[in-house]
Amino acid sequence: MLQQRARGVGVNLHFDTRVASIDQLGNYDLIVGADGVNSLVRRSFEGDFGASSSYLDTKFAWFGTSKRFETLTQTFR
């Protein structure tokens, strides 16, 4: 519905577009950079976003389940 509404008011939507340089983005009003942990968008605007990264030895895995939990539960061993 959001995409349909956006198109209805004249927004040009672009998906699945590999961006090698921020210069490719031009003068867009909104950019959604869903490009993961090694985000080009995040790296390019670290100062503006106040972002920082640190690398640790701790491993974390997320496993999905259809089981409903009443509270947030995480167990580490």
Contacts in CASP RR format, 6 or more apart in sequence:
PFRMAT RR
TARGET T0000
AUTHOR 0000-0000-0000
METHOD contacts of the structure
MODEL  1
MLQQRARGVGVNLHFDTRVASIDQLGNYDLIVGADGVNSLVRRSFEGDFG
ASSSYLDTKFAWFGTSKRFETLTQTFR
3 13 0 8 1.000
6 13 0 8 1.000
7 13 0 8 1.000
19 25 0 8 1.000
19 35 0 8 1.000
19 40 0 8 1.000
19 41 0 8 1.000
20 40 0 8 1.000
21 40 0 8 1.000
22 40 0 8 1.000
22 41 0 8 1.000
22 44 0 8 1.000
25 31 0 8 1.000
31 41 0 8 1.000
33 39 0 8 1.000
33 41 0 8 1.000
35 41 0 8 1.000
42 49 0 8 1.000
42 51 0 8 1.000
45 51 0 8 1.000
46 52 0 8 1.000
END
